[in-house]
């Protein structure tokens, strides 16, 4: 038996050794929302056509009157990222603040003049920063529009802003040596140096609680039993204090929850992951995501095998009836989905373990996304023999992150779920 898994591992090891940062890759996108554009759009075209591939966003509260907004834009000319000067020359930025999704009353609006002072480049990404005046409201939806000069082409991004919330994640950002702007993601690779700063640059002491805990993957979308929430009762493994504006490194992998005030119930969770994340390349870590397409017996057989990697090879070859080329293609397709889920959905646990990550890995990117204040609805127009299937995700309070969503589960998902799992198992998804 040829080492088919070794080919996959060798390929990604070569990528890592070559120094290709995973952050430079654009994850397979979510589609536009029905009301506001999603944070991801389409993949770069092969021509020299201009395109905005994706926009992600975050904000930090500066004080009671202002919020600093950051837009992270994947902008391309063909397959090449656009230089800052070209971006400034080609694109315009306007914004409107609404009271809620679907509302028409405007709380504020403006045009942002793009210059070298508020547009920078981090890796292949354009980062735009600008201030917005806080309305006298607890909550609002910021709709940003980036348009191409002289054309009708534009991309929208929606950002929920809680103007009066003073939790750590609203006040502080995480910065690395490679970026003058705060990270949009929740994870840091182990031994990567970073700094925590407040938007007003004040020097503060922060309290850190470390959890050496591996959170469970998402349960079946058909399992309607109430989920077990272990987050509130987790035992703290250690605690210490740090200072803002000072470079730090967290060497131990695990979850770190950071508070500016220990009386607060919600902190700023940072997941410290291995140096290859969001890629999954270590043999022992390849098993976890297979839960979504395997039987309990198959998982148990791999776990008890003396040679873990050979057991994984055997697993894929058995599924593909000994077809080595089909097995290689299926492995690459599956773990590409896992990497994309890690990039898009990592919160206090790896993206593949989240409800959104599970649905994304098995079914792919939804055809439509509709968002409201605390809900997302993903629509798959056709998967297998099923049409217009909706998956609803509700935002839930969480002590680590403010974008934790849980799937509303139904037994009726069986007719779409099992055929898609079977498609993975017979190699028809590539």
C-alpha positions, 0 to 999 in steps of 0.5 A: 500500500502506497503512503497516500496520506504521506503525500498530503502531509509532505505537500503541506510540510513543503508549504510551511517550510517555504514560508507561505503564511496561511493568512495569505490564502483566501478561504473559500467564501460564504455568499452574500447575505440577502440584506447585507453582504457576507464577510466573504465573497468570490475567489480571485478570477484568473484574468486581470479583472479587478475584484474585491474577494472578501471583506471582514471587519471589527471595531474597538471602542475609543471612548464614549463618543467614537468607535474605530472601525477596521475593514480587512479587504482581499483586493485583487487584480487578476491573481495578484493583490492590489498595492495600497496606492492603486487601491486608494486611487481605484476605490471609494468608501462610504458607510451608513449606521442603521438602528438594526438589520432591515431598519431604515432609520439612519443613526449616522453616515459618512464618506471616508477619504482613503489615504496612506494614513488610513489604508495599509497592507498586511501580507496580501490584505488591504486594511482600512481604519476609520472613526465613526461617531457613536450615536446615543444608542446601545446598538447599531449596524454599520453598513460599509460600501466599497465601490470601484470608481467609474463603475457600478461595482461595489461590495458591502459589509455589515458590522454589528456595533454595541456602542456602550458595551465595555467588555475587554474584546470591545476595548482591546485589540491583538497586534502582531509584529507583522501588523500595525492593525489589530487581528480580526481572528481569535487565534495566535500560533504558539511562540508568536509574539503579540501585543495587546493595545487599547484604541486610546493607547492607555497603559493597563494591567490585564488579568489572564486565565489559562485553560488547558482544555480540549473542547468537544466537536459539534454534535450531529445536526439531528441531535435535538437533545439540549447541548452540554455547556462546559464553558461556565464550569471550566477549571482554571489551570493558571492565572497571571497578569500582563501589561498592555503595549508590551510584547508577550508570548504564550507558549502553551497551547490552549485557551487564554481568557483576558479581562480588564476587570475581573468583575466582568463576565465576558473576556477576550478569548485567545486560542493558542494553536500549533504553528501550522494552524489553520492547516491540519497536517499532524497525523494525530490531528487529522482524525478529529474532523473525520467524526463528521463522516465516520462510524464510531467503529471506524474512529475506534479502530484508528485510535487503537492502531499501532501505526496511526498514519497507516490506519488513516491510509487504510481508512481512506483506501477502504472508503475508495475501494482501493482507488489510490488516486481517488483517495488522494483527491478526497483527502485533499478536498476534505482537509481543505474544507477543514482548513477553511473552516478553521480560518473562517469560524475559529472562536474559543475552539478550532473552527472545525469543531464549531456548528458552522464549521461542521455544516461547512465541511460537510455541505460546503459554502451555503448558497445564501446567507441572511443575518439579523441581530443575533441570528444567521440563516444559511440556505442550501438551494440544492444538495443531493435530492434536497432543495432549499434547506435552511440551517439557523444559527443563533448567537449565544452568550459566551464568556470567551467570544462574542460571536459564538453561534449554535445550530438549531437542530432538527431530526428532519435534516437526515434526508440531506445530511446522510446522502452528503456524508455518503458522497464524502465516503464514496469520493464523489465530493472533490 
